[in-house]
């Protein structure tokens, strides 16, 4: 598989040949047009994709005759005055459906009492248009016992889902546009903005659990965000259907930007969530409308051991340590510099001055050949902190909250490790999480892009679960680090951080990406992966090792990266 990452460092002619060979003439021409600034219609491309991926009429006929829809009764719940005909409910292939209009203020308890025959409920916004097979897919999902179809499964529980959601897009007149391809279950992302959207399905048993836990929750047909939060919070099994099965009917002002509900009540829903979960903190509105950031308070400030491998390059190290000392409002840390075969006398003089100036800083010596994993394991064994932060020497803290934000993230229940938003010196993104399978193995999300591009910015602005983060700035709980056996020393230079994160996830822990922890990473954007044949061969051998070890996970696909998106570029785009 050829990706844009594989082409880094190649000249334009070489790239053109690769694109022609692997992607074809049409894709190559579109790529070239975009490169020189000629606009390419995304709307027309997406409409063609929708037509290509639409369920064929013969399959809709088969669905209409299927016995699966007779197993349970679905109740479609929408606000009073909703035009069900326009919404597309009359075109559904399922018959065991009740359409229920409700008035604002009706409680969930009342809904369950009125529609006692309902086995599951679809909550639908006022301006929603569904595809003909929406309900069939929901029926099928509720009865699928395929574990691969479940986004989150709590240990010891059955695999039948109790919450189902799908991908969505905008609908402007007869034109569909701005698709939103969602990740699998991500509670942290949902706490940042209502990514489930205004159309999802909940099993009755889960709704009854919400009533018992919360009480007489009021239904708000103008925004189902509050209900989605409670359902997500208490759900055992969550199923994400990676298909665009409903559209938000929007006006001219929303056809070029993705629409999501920006109800003024959303902030109250988040505050209620914090109260129910007994989480000390506050809800902060983002400068992007509709987004929030939950700033949790720390009950205590555990010691953080910051481990920095270093070989000369004292100017880089000095910038890193100075930014930490001068900017960070989190001060309970120690710094362990893992000296690795430095040659310059000035380096050792600097080490001495550092330790004299700040007793929190110590220098240890690694005497073997370079092995990134072994060096970090060596340093971790000498660390005193409850939390370990593996940090590159060519990084710079950007603001006061970065270290604190990472501490808050890694201490959340069920979390084992977290990573930060890393920028190049020109403020483009170097790292926003790692996507498994990208380029055939793994790559940084949103690499070389900006964090406010409307095509993908939900993923750059949200704290969210990811499969892996970069070792350039990786915080992990010490007990988790020891539980998984540290970093694999067979990965000498590359992919040791991704491999480590994969082990953490296999052990049952989440990994978070926190965009509010911000650092510069001055790694060269243009250097490519390696610059000699020997280094390239070593890098390829570690790729081969990673692919062999994690073959099943790569083939299955990253659960936090939608299968409709390309694996050739990390910009959350489609190959259209």
Secondary structure, DSSP 4 states (H G I P E B T S, - for coil): ---TTTTTT--HHHHHHHHHHHH-HHHHHHHHHHHTT----HHHHHHHHHHHHSPPHHHHHHHHT-GGGGSS-EEEEEETT--HHHHTGGG-S--SEEEEEE-TT-BHHHHHHHTTT-SEEEEE-TTEEE-TTHHHHHHHHHT---GGG-SEE-TTS----SEEEEEEEEEETTEEEEEE---S--HHHHTTS-TT-SEEEEEHHHHHHHHHHH-SPBP-TT--HHHHHHHHHH-SEEEEEEEEEEEEE--GGGSSS------TTHHHHHHHHHHHTT--EEEEE-SSTT-EEEEEPPSS---EEEEEEESS-HHHHHHHHHHHHHH-S---EEEEEEEE----HHHHHHHHHHHHH-TTEEEEEE-SS--HHHHHHHHHHT---SEEEEE-TTEEE-STTHHHHHHHHHTSTTEEEEEEEEE-TTS-EEES-EEETGGGSEEETTTTS-TT-TTTHHHHHS-EE-SB--TTEEEEEHHHHHHTTSS-TT--SSSHHHHHHHHHHHTT-EEEEEEEEEEEE---SSS-S-SSHHHHHHHHHHHHHHHHHTHHHHHH--TTS-TTS-SS-SSS----
